[in-house]
Structure formats: C-alpha cells, structure tokens
Amino acid sequence: MDMRSLLALSVLLALVREDKGQKPAVSILPRFPDVFAGDDVTLICKGEGEPIKWFINGDLQSDQGSSMLLTAVTSINNGIYECERGRSKSDPYTLTVEELEPHAQLSPSIGGAVMSKGGGRNLVLYVDDDAYGWKCFVLRGESGFMLNPDVQKKNKTAVIYAELNEAKRATFWCKNGTRRSNAVTLKMTELKVMLDPPAAPALLGESVTLRCEVWGGKAETAKFYKDNEPITDITENTYIITNATQADTGQYRCHATYRYSHISADAARQEGDSDAQELKVIGGPPAATVESTSPNSLKCFCRDCPDNCKSYYWYHTLPKDPRRRLPENTQIITVEEGGLYSCRRLCGKGFSRFSNVYSYKAQPEPVNVLPIVVAAILMVLGVLIVVLIALKRRRRGGSSVQATAQAKDKTTGGDYEQIQLTDQAVYHTLGENTDKDKAKAEAEGGYEALKKRQEEAVYHTLGENTDKDKAKAEAEGGYEALKKRQEDAVYHTLGAAEGQGQGEGGYEALKSVKVEVYQTLSSADSKTPAGESKGGYEQLPQKDKDYETVAVEDNPYEELKAGQQDKKQMSKEKE
C-alpha cells in the first residue's frame, strides 16, 4: 500500500467517526408556523445511534422511538423537548401551543376521523374572506404533499379530496401566508367494523358522538368499550357523551353484529370488533358568548380571553346558506335580519372559539298607515265629487213629474183635468182689478191674452161662439177651462163670448213655477165655497204650496157678462 492509499483511508475513517458523532436534532411535523390547540403534531429525532431517549423539561419519557406523536395538543404540552441517540443529546426544542383557534376551519363534509382502506372523503375549508390564494397540504408519515383545492367562490369555501393512499394516518391542513386552518387527522382501518370518532378534538362540556360503523352495511346491535371495559346499557350503534370531561379520555372500541341484507334477504348474520381509537378531551381555546341586551341588540363576551384580544368578529347564517362574516367589529351590534348569529374575538395570532349560536327572529315592520289613509280620503272625495256632479246635472236637466190622472169628460159641469208643468213654464194670473185694468178690459172686450213663455206651448181659446155655447157659457158661469197639451204644461182659458177671438175676454193667464195641479173655475153646477161671490168659480187646489191661487176681485166675470149684454142691446138698436 503506497502513501496515497493510506491517506485516503485515514480521511474515510475520520469522516465515519465524525458522522457517528453527529449531534441529533429535534424537528416537528407538520411544519406549522404556529401550533394551535387541538393540532396533532409529531416530533422527529434526527440522527444516528441507539438507543433513543426522549426528555420533556429534563424528565425522561417512556418513548423509545425516533418520533413522538402528540395528539390534540394544548398548553399542557408546552415545554422543552430533547432527544438522545447513543451518547449524543440534541439541542432543546421549545414547543409553544397557542390556546386559540386558527383563522380558517377545515372539516369533513361527512363522517368522522376513520376511513376504510382505499376510501376517501371531502374536506371543506371555511374562510372569512375569499378562498383564493389558499393552499392545502397532506402529511403521510414523514412525507408531505401539496393539494390544489377546488374554490367555491359563491360560498367562500374550498374543497379538497382526502385519501390515505395506504398510509395508516394522514394529517391535512391549509394555509395562506402566515394564516392557516386547523389540522384534520384521518386514520385508516382494514376491518369491516370501525369505531368512528369526530375528526375535531373533543372539548370540555360539549357533546361527543361515537359511531360503530360497518363497511358496506349497518350494525344491527353494537356494544362499546372504553379501555377494554364494556359500557353498559348501550345497544344502538351510536354512543353519545352529553357533557364531556377529562374522565372521558381513553381508548374506545366497539363490537357489532350485522348482515348485508341489502344484498340478500337471507344473508347470514355476522359480527366483529373495531380497532381501538383514542378520544382525548381538552379544554380548548376560551369560548365567546352572545347575549341579548335588547330586543334587537346582541353583545359578545369572552371572559376567559387573554388581554391581547381586541377585535370582535360577528357572523350570520341563514337556512341553507354558509356562515358569512358581518362588517361590524364592535362588542354590541344591532340586528334586523332574522337568522343565526355568533361571534368570536381576535387575539393576536388566532381567535377565541366561536360563541353559542343565537337565533334571532326578525320583528315585523310597522305598517305605514299614511298611504292607506290618504288613499281612503282620495276615494271618499272622488265619490263625493261624482255624487255632486250627478246631482248638479240632474237639477240642470230638470225633473218632471207627470200626473196623468184624468177626471170625467170636461164638458160635464164642475169636472176638471190635472195639468203638467215644468220649471220653465211661466204663467200670469188673472189681471189685477185696478181701474186701469178694468178700463182696458172693457176696451178690448173684457179680457187679456195669455202670455206664452215656452216655445211649444199650445193654448185653446174660450168656448165656440155658437148659440148653444153662449147659452151654456152663461148658464155655467161664462167660461171654460184652459188646457195645455204640451209636454210640460196644460192651460185652460176662460170661455169667450160670441164673436170674440183669442186675446179678448177679461182674464189673465195662470202662473206656476214647479210641477203643479190646478183646478179650473167651477161650472154653475159646482158648489160655491162659503164666502165667495156669485161669479161661479172655485179656488185652485194647493199642492206643496208651490203655486199662486187665482185672485179675482169684483168678479170680472160679472163685468164680462154685462159687456156681452150691452153689445147685444146695441146690435138690436142698429137693426
């Protein structure tokens, strides 16, 4: 062996001695920037040499492997961790657990923490803001991989498909910069019967549900065990711990009987045991509380939160909708919309636990009666206006009342006809008995013509100038009733003497304003009312006081008769 070969051999032996004397190191997986309460972490002792020893705060631990698994860590797990390989000891590693929750929440869409071999399930990431920019990771053993989440923009969520790929357990989480979600650990079983605890850690005072599941079927009966001790009075496939305490921490398993009846109705009954699964009950981060301070005001409390908790985060959830964050960041908020409300506090690197859910029922909005009142008033005014217009038109058009009752034939003594008048008919009563009127009556034949005020008024003159008519006129009082056959009124003039035409005869027209009923002057056969003269007339009957009676003074009919006699005498003298 030459000198060159001896030199190479010495260098190789030195390198081997240096490697064997390399100092071990403690590392953590997953490589979280911060560890939060409830995380599952694994401490790895890197290096060479046997045996391996672990120390926590200087105390020797029973663990002898190259890794130490810590499940559902809390502040109790805080401390200094060291490992020793052979005769070499690692540098101390300080573990600090934040008694807070991370920014985002990751949880299975269905099921718990245990899956059958070759199975998988969806994990849903919930964030307060946009899910874009978030990345997800999985740790299987000591190997880590990145996963691309499917972002649901509408719901502000992201979904990843979790599978174990032959690993016994795997831890999933997501992060965006320094912010991250909680970690979810899924475990595999190769047995047909499995005990399925929740994927989230069990918290003090909360309920915990353990299910005994059968791969491809359903358990008919089940029996649960804790630390190999049977739990009595449980025959269903579900075991519920209503108020979890530290005493409920332990190893749980179940025994189930089952049949694949969905495949065959005659399938044989089978039974089997599950793997043991750890249930660890922890205190967890401090929880917020929502209380109502008034009918529509809510207040967020967190009595156990650390002093560095400053801001308040409020959340609102509607049926069938995901939880969404509200813009308010004060301790007290005013709510108007119904739904479920919750809150939590921001405390440095993380949050308090979510508060209880407060269900608020929206108050019905007060009815604004002003538009209703205004509409009602307008309707009433409209109706009144229509009624007034109708009444006004009716008055303008006039209303006629026809009285068609006709008495016996007018030629019989003392009988009469009713006449019909309208508002527009104008009549003149018999002429006033002044000296001027008397002189005029004598000069013009003893009467004055009727004045007709309507366009189509029709008048009938005094009786025919026959000898028979003259005699009859003299016998019956020397006149006959006027009769108007027009639509609105009927008039009767006084009887005329022989040889006289219309416009002569010593009388004035009748006058009426409204619908009236008049009686003509009576014949000689009619009865003369007491106190009247012998002129052979009768006062017109009164209806509703809407007429003027015929006023006669000094009996012009006597003058009419005297004038007729004088004319006869003059005619005889001429002859």
SULSULVEN-V140198 format. One record per residue. N is the residue number from 1. RES is the residue in one letter. PSI is psi in whole degrees, -180 to 180 (* if undefined). OMEGA is omega in whole degrees, 0 to 359 (NA if undefined). Layout:
BEGIN
n=N res=RES psi=PSI omega=OMEGA
n=N res=RES psi=PSI omega=OMEGA
END
This chain:
BEGIN
n=1 res=M psi=125 omega=181
n=2 res=D psi=177 omega=182
n=3 res=M psi=-33 omega=180
n=4 res=R psi=-40 omega=181
n=5 res=S psi=-39 omega=178
n=6 res=L psi=-36 omega=179
n=7 res=L psi=-42 omega=180
n=8 res=A psi=-39 omega=180
n=9 res=L psi=-39 omega=180
n=10 res=S psi=-38 omega=178
n=11 res=V psi=-41 omega=180
n=12 res=L psi=-43 omega=180
n=13 res=L psi=-32 omega=179
n=14 res=A psi=-41 omega=178
n=15 res=L psi=-40 omega=180
n=16 res=V psi=-42 omega=180
n=17 res=R psi=-37 omega=180
n=18 res=E psi=-39 omega=180
n=19 res=D psi=-41 omega=180
n=20 res=K psi=-27 omega=180
n=21 res=G psi=12 omega=181
n=22 res=Q psi=140 omega=184
n=23 res=K psi=130 omega=178
n=24 res=P psi=163 omega=180
n=25 res=A psi=146 omega=178
n=26 res=V psi=130 omega=177
n=27 res=S psi=168 omega=183
n=28 res=I psi=142 omega=175
n=29 res=L psi=139 omega=348
n=30 res=P psi=159 omega=183
n=31 res=R psi=69 omega=180
n=32 res=F psi=139 omega=173
n=33 res=P psi=-34 omega=175
n=34 res=D psi=144 omega=179
n=35 res=V psi=128 omega=181
n=36 res=F psi=158 omega=179
n=37 res=A psi=133 omega=180
n=38 res=G psi=-10 omega=179
n=39 res=D psi=149 omega=168
n=40 res=D psi=124 omega=180
n=41 res=V psi=156 omega=178
n=42 res=T psi=129 omega=176
n=43 res=L psi=131 omega=183
n=44 res=I psi=132 omega=174
n=45 res=C psi=103 omega=182
n=46 res=K psi=142 omega=178
n=47 res=G psi=-171 omega=180
n=48 res=E psi=155 omega=175
n=49 res=G psi=153 omega=179
n=50 res=E psi=154 omega=350
n=51 res=P psi=170 omega=180
n=52 res=I psi=131 omega=179
n=53 res=K psi=146 omega=179
n=54 res=W psi=143 omega=179
n=55 res=F psi=134 omega=176
n=56 res=I psi=117 omega=183
n=57 res=N psi=35 omega=178
n=58 res=G psi=-7 omega=182
n=59 res=D psi=132 omega=179
n=60 res=L psi=136 omega=180
n=61 res=Q psi=165 omega=181
n=62 res=S psi=-17 omega=182
n=63 res=D psi=136 omega=181
n=64 res=Q psi=1 omega=181
n=65 res=G psi=178 omega=180
n=66 res=S psi=-6 omega=179
n=67 res=S psi=154 omega=177
n=68 res=M psi=119 omega=180
n=69 res=L psi=127 omega=176
n=70 res=L psi=116 omega=182
n=71 res=T psi=144 omega=177
n=72 res=A psi=61 omega=185
n=73 res=V psi=153 omega=175
n=74 res=T psi=-174 omega=178
n=75 res=S psi=-17 omega=176
n=76 res=I psi=-29 omega=181
n=77 res=N psi=-1 omega=177
n=78 res=N psi=140 omega=177
n=79 res=G psi=-171 omega=180
n=80 res=I psi=125 omega=183
n=81 res=Y psi=136 omega=178
n=82 res=E psi=155 omega=173
n=83 res=C psi=155 omega=181
n=84 res=E psi=132 omega=176
n=85 res=R psi=121 omega=184
n=86 res=G psi=-120 omega=180
n=87 res=R psi=9 omega=182
n=88 res=S psi=137 omega=183
n=89 res=K psi=142 omega=183
n=90 res=S psi=167 omega=170
n=91 res=D psi=152 omega=180
n=92 res=P psi=145 omega=175
n=93 res=Y psi=124 omega=181
n=94 res=T psi=123 omega=177
n=95 res=L psi=125 omega=177
n=96 res=T psi=122 omega=180
n=97 res=V psi=125 omega=176
n=98 res=E psi=121 omega=178
n=99 res=E psi=58 omega=182
n=100 res=L psi=170 omega=173
n=101 res=E psi=148 omega=178
n=102 res=P psi=178 omega=185
n=103 res=H psi=-43 omega=186
n=104 res=A psi=162 omega=181
n=105 res=Q psi=132 omega=179
n=106 res=L psi=130 omega=183
n=107 res=S psi=155 omega=178
n=108 res=P psi=144 omega=176
n=109 res=S psi=-35 omega=175
n=110 res=I psi=160 omega=174
n=111 res=G psi=-177 omega=183
n=112 res=G psi=-135 omega=189
n=113 res=A psi=-8 omega=186
n=114 res=V psi=136 omega=178
n=115 res=M psi=153 omega=174
n=116 res=S psi=158 omega=181
n=117 res=K psi=133 omega=180
n=118 res=G psi=-2 omega=181
n=119 res=G psi=178 omega=178
n=120 res=G psi=166 omega=178
n=121 res=R psi=163 omega=180
n=122 res=N psi=139 omega=171
n=123 res=L psi=134 omega=184
n=124 res=V psi=131 omega=178
n=125 res=L psi=124 omega=178
n=126 res=Y psi=127 omega=179
n=127 res=V psi=159 omega=179
n=128 res=D psi=-31 omega=182
n=129 res=D psi=-150 omega=182
n=130 res=D psi=138 omega=180
n=131 res=A psi=-7 omega=177
n=132 res=Y psi=141 omega=180
n=133 res=G psi=-10 omega=179
n=134 res=W psi=138 omega=176
n=135 res=K psi=147 omega=181
n=136 res=C psi=155 omega=186
n=137 res=F psi=158 omega=176
n=138 res=V psi=140 omega=176
n=139 res=L psi=114 omega=176
n=140 res=R psi=111 omega=187
n=141 res=G psi=-119 omega=177
n=142 res=E psi=10 omega=181
n=143 res=S psi=130 omega=181
n=144 res=G psi=149 omega=181
n=145 res=F psi=152 omega=177
n=146 res=M psi=142 omega=180
n=147 res=L psi=144 omega=177
n=148 res=N psi=112 omega=181
n=149 res=P psi=153 omega=174
n=150 res=D psi=108 omega=186
n=151 res=V psi=129 omega=175
n=152 res=Q psi=98 omega=187
n=153 res=K psi=-39 omega=184
n=154 res=K psi=-42 omega=184
n=155 res=N psi=1 omega=183
n=156 res=K psi=45 omega=179
n=157 res=T psi=167 omega=174
n=158 res=A psi=146 omega=185
n=159 res=V psi=136 omega=172
n=160 res=I psi=150 omega=177
n=161 res=Y psi=120 omega=185
n=162 res=A psi=126 omega=175
n=163 res=E psi=155 omega=187
n=164 res=L psi=-28 omega=180
n=165 res=N psi=58 omega=176
n=166 res=E psi=-4 omega=178
n=167 res=A psi=151 omega=179
n=168 res=K psi=-31 omega=179
n=169 res=R psi=156 omega=179
n=170 res=A psi=144 omega=180
n=171 res=T psi=132 omega=182
n=172 res=F psi=142 omega=175
n=173 res=W psi=167 omega=179
n=174 res=C psi=155 omega=178
n=175 res=K psi=158 omega=176
n=176 res=N psi=98 omega=186
n=177 res=G psi=-125 omega=178
n=178 res=T psi=-9 omega=178
n=179 res=R psi=143 omega=178
n=180 res=R psi=174 omega=177
n=181 res=S psi=176 omega=171
n=182 res=N psi=164 omega=179
n=183 res=A psi=139 omega=177
n=184 res=V psi=124 omega=179
n=185 res=T psi=123 omega=177
n=186 res=L psi=143 omega=183
n=187 res=K psi=151 omega=183
n=188 res=M psi=147 omega=171
n=189 res=T psi=147 omega=178
n=190 res=E psi=3 omega=180
n=191 res=L psi=155 omega=179
n=192 res=K psi=-31 omega=178
n=193 res=V psi=133 omega=182
n=194 res=M psi=143 omega=171
n=195 res=L psi=124 omega=187
n=196 res=D psi=97 omega=175
n=197 res=P psi=167 omega=179
n=198 res=P psi=152 omega=179
n=199 res=A psi=-28 omega=178
n=200 res=A psi=153 omega=179
n=201 res=P psi=149 omega=177
n=202 res=A psi=134 omega=184
n=203 res=L psi=147 omega=179
n=204 res=L psi=134 omega=175
n=205 res=G psi=-7 omega=180
n=206 res=E psi=165 omega=180
n=207 res=S psi=147 omega=179
n=208 res=V psi=133 omega=181
n=209 res=T psi=127 omega=175
n=210 res=L psi=131 omega=182
n=211 res=R psi=139 omega=175
n=212 res=C psi=107 omega=187
n=213 res=E psi=154 omega=176
n=214 res=V psi=128 omega=180
n=215 res=W psi=121 omega=178
n=216 res=G psi=6 omega=181
n=217 res=G psi=-159 omega=182
n=218 res=K psi=138 omega=180
n=219 res=A psi=133 omega=176
n=220 res=E psi=-44 omega=175
n=221 res=T psi=154 omega=180
n=222 res=A psi=151 omega=177
n=223 res=K psi=134 omega=186
n=224 res=F psi=151 omega=179
n=225 res=Y psi=143 omega=173
n=226 res=K psi=122 omega=184
n=227 res=D psi=43 omega=178
n=228 res=N psi=10 omega=176
n=229 res=E psi=129 omega=182
n=230 res=P psi=145 omega=174
n=231 res=I psi=113 omega=187
n=232 res=T psi=164 omega=175
n=233 res=D psi=23 omega=176
n=234 res=I psi=113 omega=178
n=235 res=T psi=-14 omega=178
n=236 res=E psi=171 omega=181
n=237 res=N psi=10 omega=180
n=238 res=T psi=134 omega=176
n=239 res=Y psi=123 omega=184
n=240 res=I psi=126 omega=171
n=241 res=I psi=112 omega=189
n=242 res=T psi=-35 omega=182
n=243 res=N psi=90 omega=188
n=244 res=A psi=139 omega=176
n=245 res=T psi=175 omega=178
n=246 res=Q psi=-27 omega=180
n=247 res=A psi=-18 omega=180
n=248 res=D psi=-5 omega=177
n=249 res=T psi=136 omega=179
n=250 res=G psi=-172 omega=178
n=251 res=Q psi=124 omega=184
n=252 res=Y psi=146 omega=172
n=253 res=R psi=173 omega=180
n=254 res=C psi=158 omega=175
n=255 res=H psi=129 omega=186
n=256 res=A psi=148 omega=168
n=257 res=T psi=142 omega=187
n=258 res=Y psi=163 omega=173
n=259 res=R psi=149 omega=175
n=260 res=Y psi=66 omega=184
n=261 res=S psi=-21 omega=179
n=262 res=H psi=-18 omega=176
n=263 res=I psi=-44 omega=179
n=264 res=S psi=136 omega=179
n=265 res=A psi=-23 omega=180
n=266 res=D psi=19 omega=182
n=267 res=A psi=141 omega=182
n=268 res=A psi=149 omega=177
n=269 res=R psi=137 omega=180
n=270 res=Q psi=167 omega=177
n=271 res=E psi=160 omega=182
n=272 res=G psi=167 omega=179
n=273 res=D psi=156 omega=178
n=274 res=S psi=169 omega=168
n=275 res=D psi=157 omega=174
n=276 res=A psi=137 omega=179
n=277 res=Q psi=140 omega=181
n=278 res=E psi=137 omega=171
n=279 res=L psi=120 omega=181
n=280 res=K psi=122 omega=180
n=281 res=V psi=125 omega=181
n=282 res=I psi=161 omega=177
n=283 res=G psi=-40 omega=178
n=284 res=G psi=177 omega=179
n=285 res=P psi=158 omega=176
n=286 res=P psi=145 omega=183
n=287 res=A psi=142 omega=174
n=288 res=A psi=166 omega=180
n=289 res=T psi=137 omega=176
n=290 res=V psi=130 omega=176
n=291 res=E psi=153 omega=178
n=292 res=S psi=126 omega=179
n=293 res=T psi=-15 omega=176
n=294 res=S psi=173 omega=183
n=295 res=P psi=-31 omega=181
n=296 res=N psi=26 omega=177
n=297 res=S psi=135 omega=180
n=298 res=L psi=144 omega=181
n=299 res=K psi=137 omega=181
n=300 res=C psi=125 omega=178
n=301 res=F psi=153 omega=170
n=302 res=C psi=86 omega=188
n=303 res=R psi=-29 omega=183
n=304 res=D psi=6 omega=180
n=305 res=C psi=148 omega=178
n=306 res=P psi=168 omega=184
n=307 res=D psi=-22 omega=182
n=308 res=N psi=6 omega=176
n=309 res=C psi=118 omega=185
n=310 res=K psi=-61 omega=189
n=311 res=S psi=161 omega=177
n=312 res=Y psi=135 omega=176
n=313 res=Y psi=126 omega=180
n=314 res=W psi=146 omega=183
n=315 res=Y psi=148 omega=181
n=316 res=H psi=135 omega=181
n=317 res=T psi=128 omega=175
n=318 res=L psi=157 omega=178
n=319 res=P psi=133 omega=178
n=320 res=K psi=11 omega=178
n=321 res=D psi=151 omega=178
n=322 res=P psi=161 omega=177
n=323 res=R psi=138 omega=179
n=324 res=R psi=147 omega=181
n=325 res=R psi=141 omega=177
n=326 res=L psi=157 omega=182
n=327 res=P psi=-19 omega=182
n=328 res=E psi=142 omega=176
n=329 res=N psi=21 omega=178
n=330 res=T psi=167 omega=183
n=331 res=Q psi=-34 omega=182
n=332 res=I psi=133 omega=177
n=333 res=I psi=158 omega=175
n=334 res=T psi=128 omega=184
n=335 res=V psi=148 omega=177
n=336 res=E psi=-35 omega=183
n=337 res=E psi=137 omega=179
n=338 res=G psi=162 omega=179
n=339 res=G psi=-164 omega=181
n=340 res=L psi=131 omega=182
n=341 res=Y psi=142 omega=176
n=342 res=S psi=169 omega=181
n=343 res=C psi=168 omega=171
n=344 res=R psi=165 omega=183
n=345 res=R psi=142 omega=176
n=346 res=L psi=124 omega=184
n=347 res=C psi=82 omega=178
n=348 res=G psi=-111 omega=185
n=349 res=K psi=-14 omega=183
n=350 res=G psi=-161 omega=186
n=351 res=F psi=161 omega=167
n=352 res=S psi=170 omega=174
n=353 res=R psi=155 omega=176
n=354 res=F psi=146 omega=180
n=355 res=S psi=178 omega=168
n=356 res=N psi=158 omega=180
n=357 res=V psi=126 omega=179
n=358 res=Y psi=123 omega=180
n=359 res=S psi=121 omega=181
n=360 res=Y psi=130 omega=177
n=361 res=K psi=120 omega=183
n=362 res=A psi=137 omega=177
n=363 res=Q psi=140 omega=178
n=364 res=P psi=138 omega=180
n=365 res=E psi=138 omega=178
n=366 res=P psi=141 omega=182
n=367 res=V psi=129 omega=177
n=368 res=N psi=103 omega=185
n=369 res=V psi=-12 omega=183
n=370 res=L psi=-48 omega=178
n=371 res=P psi=-36 omega=180
n=372 res=I psi=-44 omega=180
n=373 res=V psi=-45 omega=179
n=374 res=V psi=-43 omega=179
n=375 res=A psi=-41 omega=179
n=376 res=A psi=-43 omega=179
n=377 res=I psi=-44 omega=179
n=378 res=L psi=-40 omega=178
n=379 res=M psi=-44 omega=180
n=380 res=V psi=-45 omega=178
n=381 res=L psi=-40 omega=178
n=382 res=G psi=-43 omega=179
n=383 res=V psi=-43 omega=180
n=384 res=L psi=-42 omega=179
n=385 res=I psi=-43 omega=179
n=386 res=V psi=-43 omega=180
n=387 res=V psi=-44 omega=180
n=388 res=L psi=-42 omega=179
n=389 res=I psi=-42 omega=180
n=390 res=A psi=-42 omega=179
n=391 res=L psi=-40 omega=180
n=392 res=K psi=-43 omega=179
n=393 res=R psi=-38 omega=180
n=394 res=R psi=-39 omega=179
n=395 res=R psi=-40 omega=179
n=396 res=R psi=-43 omega=181
n=397 res=G psi=-20 omega=180
n=398 res=G psi=152 omega=177
n=399 res=S psi=123 omega=182
n=400 res=S psi=138 omega=178
n=401 res=V psi=117 omega=183
n=402 res=Q psi=131 omega=175
n=403 res=A psi=105 omega=187
n=404 res=T psi=10 omega=179
n=405 res=A psi=120 omega=183
n=406 res=Q psi=134 omega=180
n=407 res=A psi=-160 omega=180
n=408 res=K psi=177 omega=182
n=409 res=D psi=137 omega=188
n=410 res=K psi=-13 omega=181
n=411 res=T psi=-20 omega=179
n=412 res=T psi=146 omega=184
n=413 res=G psi=136 omega=173
n=414 res=G psi=-10 omega=180
n=415 res=D psi=160 omega=183
n=416 res=Y psi=170 omega=176
n=417 res=E psi=144 omega=172
n=418 res=Q psi=146 omega=179
n=419 res=I psi=154 omega=182
n=420 res=Q psi=130 omega=183
n=421 res=L psi=158 omega=173
n=422 res=T psi=174 omega=182
n=423 res=D psi=-23 omega=187
n=424 res=Q psi=-9 omega=180
n=425 res=A psi=135 omega=179
n=426 res=V psi=130 omega=183
n=427 res=Y psi=156 omega=174
n=428 res=H psi=133 omega=179
n=429 res=T psi=174 omega=178
n=430 res=L psi=148 omega=186
n=431 res=G psi=144 omega=178
n=432 res=E psi=146 omega=184
n=433 res=N psi=57 omega=175
n=434 res=T psi=167 omega=179
n=435 res=D psi=-39 omega=180
n=436 res=K psi=-43 omega=180
n=437 res=D psi=-41 omega=181
n=438 res=K psi=-45 omega=180
n=439 res=A psi=-42 omega=180
n=440 res=K psi=-39 omega=180
n=441 res=A psi=-41 omega=180
n=442 res=E psi=-42 omega=182
n=443 res=A psi=-33 omega=186
n=444 res=E psi=15 omega=176
n=445 res=G psi=11 omega=172
n=446 res=G psi=17 omega=176
n=447 res=Y psi=167 omega=181
n=448 res=E psi=143 omega=183
n=449 res=A psi=151 omega=175
n=450 res=L psi=145 omega=176
n=451 res=K psi=119 omega=183
n=452 res=K psi=125 omega=184
n=453 res=R psi=-6 omega=177
n=454 res=Q psi=158 omega=188
n=455 res=E psi=-39 omega=189
n=456 res=E psi=25 omega=179
n=457 res=A psi=138 omega=181
n=458 res=V psi=130 omega=183
n=459 res=Y psi=153 omega=173
n=460 res=H psi=133 omega=182
n=461 res=T psi=179 omega=180
n=462 res=L psi=171 omega=186
n=463 res=G psi=158 omega=181
n=464 res=E psi=147 omega=186
n=465 res=N psi=52 omega=174
n=466 res=T psi=167 omega=179
n=467 res=D psi=-37 omega=180
n=468 res=K psi=-41 omega=180
n=469 res=D psi=-40 omega=180
n=470 res=K psi=-48 omega=181
n=471 res=A psi=-42 omega=181
n=472 res=K psi=-39 omega=179
n=473 res=A psi=-40 omega=179
n=474 res=E psi=-41 omega=182
n=475 res=A psi=-33 omega=187
n=476 res=E psi=14 omega=176
n=477 res=G psi=2 omega=171
n=478 res=G psi=27 omega=178
n=479 res=Y psi=168 omega=174
n=480 res=E psi=150 omega=183
n=481 res=A psi=144 omega=172
n=482 res=L psi=151 omega=178
n=483 res=K psi=126 omega=177
n=484 res=K psi=122 omega=182
n=485 res=R psi=7 omega=176
n=486 res=Q psi=163 omega=183
n=487 res=E psi=-34 omega=187
n=488 res=D psi=-29 omega=185
n=489 res=A psi=156 omega=179
n=490 res=V psi=133 omega=181
n=491 res=Y psi=150 omega=173
n=492 res=H psi=126 omega=177
n=493 res=T psi=167 omega=177
n=494 res=L psi=154 omega=178
n=495 res=G psi=141 omega=182
n=496 res=A psi=155 omega=178
n=497 res=A psi=171 omega=183
n=498 res=E psi=133 omega=176
n=499 res=G psi=-4 omega=181
n=500 res=Q psi=142 omega=179
n=501 res=G psi=-171 omega=176
n=502 res=Q psi=151 omega=180
n=503 res=G psi=1 omega=177
n=504 res=E psi=147 omega=174
n=505 res=G psi=9 omega=168
n=506 res=G psi=49 omega=175
n=507 res=Y psi=165 omega=173
n=508 res=E psi=156 omega=181
n=509 res=A psi=154 omega=174
n=510 res=L psi=157 omega=181
n=511 res=K psi=135 omega=176
n=512 res=S psi=150 omega=180
n=513 res=V psi=-42 omega=181
n=514 res=K psi=-176 omega=182
n=515 res=V psi=117 omega=186
n=516 res=E psi=167 omega=174
n=517 res=V psi=123 omega=182
n=518 res=Y psi=151 omega=171
n=519 res=Q psi=141 omega=179
n=520 res=T psi=169 omega=177
n=521 res=L psi=144 omega=187
n=522 res=S psi=158 omega=175
n=523 res=S psi=180 omega=180
n=524 res=A psi=-26 omega=182
n=525 res=D psi=-19 omega=182
n=526 res=S psi=162 omega=181
n=527 res=K psi=140 omega=179
n=528 res=T psi=125 omega=180
n=529 res=P psi=153 omega=182
n=530 res=A psi=138 omega=177
n=531 res=G psi=-7 omega=181
n=532 res=E psi=163 omega=178
n=533 res=S psi=-180 omega=182
n=534 res=K psi=21 omega=183
n=535 res=G psi=-5 omega=176
n=536 res=G psi=49 omega=175
n=537 res=Y psi=169 omega=182
n=538 res=E psi=144 omega=180
n=539 res=Q psi=142 omega=179
n=540 res=L psi=141 omega=179
n=541 res=P psi=151 omega=185
n=542 res=Q psi=134 omega=176
n=543 res=K psi=116 omega=178
n=544 res=D psi=21 omega=174
n=545 res=K psi=21 omega=185
n=546 res=D psi=43 omega=178
n=547 res=Y psi=168 omega=173
n=548 res=E psi=134 omega=181
n=549 res=T psi=159 omega=177
n=550 res=V psi=119 omega=181
n=551 res=A psi=123 omega=181
n=552 res=V psi=127 omega=176
n=553 res=E psi=141 omega=178
n=554 res=D psi=16 omega=173
n=555 res=N psi=80 omega=179
n=556 res=P psi=-21 omega=179
n=557 res=Y psi=-28 omega=174
n=558 res=E psi=-41 omega=178
n=559 res=E psi=-37 omega=179
n=560 res=L psi=-42 omega=181
n=561 res=K psi=-39 omega=179
n=562 res=A psi=-40 omega=179
n=563 res=G psi=-37 omega=179
n=564 res=Q psi=-39 omega=180
n=565 res=Q psi=-39 omega=180
n=566 res=D psi=-41 omega=180
n=567 res=K psi=-38 omega=177
n=568 res=K psi=-41 omega=182
n=569 res=Q psi=-41 omega=179
n=570 res=M psi=-36 omega=180
n=571 res=S psi=-38 omega=179
n=572 res=K psi=-39 omega=182
n=573 res=E psi=-38 omega=177
n=574 res=K psi=-39 omega=180
n=575 res=E psi=* omega=NA
END
